[in-house]
Amino acid sequence: MAGKKAHLSIDGIAESIELPVYPGTTGPDVIDVRSLTSHDVFTFDPGFMSTASCESKITYIDGDKGILLYRGYPIEQLADESDYLECCYLLLNGELPDAKQKAEFVKAIRYHTMVHEQIHHFFNGFPRAAHPMAIMVGVVGALSAFYHDALMIDKEDHRKTAALRLIAKMPTIAAMCYKYSIGQPFMYPRNDLDFSANFLYMMFGTPCENYVPSPVLTDAMDKIFLLHADHEQNASTSTVRLAGSTGANPYACISSGITALWGPAHGGANEAVLKMLMEIGDESNIDKFIKRAKDKDDPFRLMGFGHRVYKNFDPRAKVMRVTCQKVLADLGKENDPLLRIAMKLEKIALEDQYFIDRNLYPNVDFYSGIILKAIGIPVNMFTVIFATGRTPGWVAHWHEMIGNPFKIARPRQLYTGPAMRNYPVRK
Ligand code: SDX
């Protein structure tokens, strides 16, 4: 990548430092700072606000324009025309599948949905009241035990099999986390149901009677998985890449991504949004919470608002908002009190100078929780749903990294601790 250069002059260093500048297909150029260590200087960027950690061809975000592309396709078009498994194929392979490729992929996922029977016993070590995310982190990490030896990550077919297994097993494990928490028996996946219908079946079916997932809820579930499938180098994906750069087992890497996702500033926000809306309780309380969100001395933030990259509407939130209104109308819940509070909160915040000045708009988590609640999914399962949806993104980034020359990720630091000093001589 020859071309533009950046010239850095640093007080105390005689010569100007010339750094290569690389253009992407679109978006900001990057300055290659790798040679700076030879000048005994590091870059400093806590939170990686201005740092490109890698080169990737998978997903592109334009935060100012509110654009999100999976392999170049706008998220709005994929939400309208595609489905979750087709997007999984797209993220993993780079192109949309033809009919034969799609059928083969769907079949391959279908025949990996079961988990080893021993996994069932793994759950028994958890209290029934354990947060489902704590269980999911443990169970997904434990998958390493079942596939550790059958995986040579430098072989593409081994990596692709691990990707299929993870995409296929996450909904099964997610549903098992829910069933375990309510004391109901696990439901085995069914090969006669499509991906999202099968997930709802494993969540809400019981051995006592036949459960037929409603097409409206199945479509909403599929759209939620699709909208969460990938999002560039977010905190959890970066965690997966960092763990993967050590050569760790992909199941352990995905487990580390689930752990990072859990935080309320990231994937835990959908659960936090619902808790916030329930705490607001009535439209008359909204102003009090807006005031708290603006108070520097109050740690409260408006959950579901703001984003590190989007300084415009999160395009996923726009799709989610329409889906939310459709699902609630189809369920006869268009007057859902939480939706009314959410719509009023959104209107007030978008007109408030504090939020306008800071480009704080609703993000993907603002509406997803209301849909999930309408589908009947408990609040503590929301981030588990997010993790399930995000799995193809995590595995696609892991696969992309391992499939190309990579180095172990090992950031440096600005050290401001004590200078070297001697251990005090004992008197
Ligand atoms: C996801 O990275 C991804 O792509 C993530 C994600 C994905 O798909 O992977 O998109 C999913 O994580 C979406 C974000 C979900 N999180 C939330 O909804 C939690 C609430 N949002 C905030 O915590 C916050 O907006 C972040 C964490 C999302 C972004 O934080 P930044 O980019 O570090 O911004 P910041 O904290 O520096 O905030 C800038 C200013 C500050 O005020 P000032 O110091 O300038 O006066 O905006 C304020 C913040 O106090 N601010 C908020 C706010 N978010 C930022 N004030 C009130 N409510 C908020 N929600």
Residues whose N, C-alpha, C, O or C-beta is under 5 A from the ligand:
A	BS01	SDX	H231 N234 A235 P264 A265 H266 G267 A269 A293 R301 L302 M303 G304 F305 G306 H307 R308 R358 N363 D365
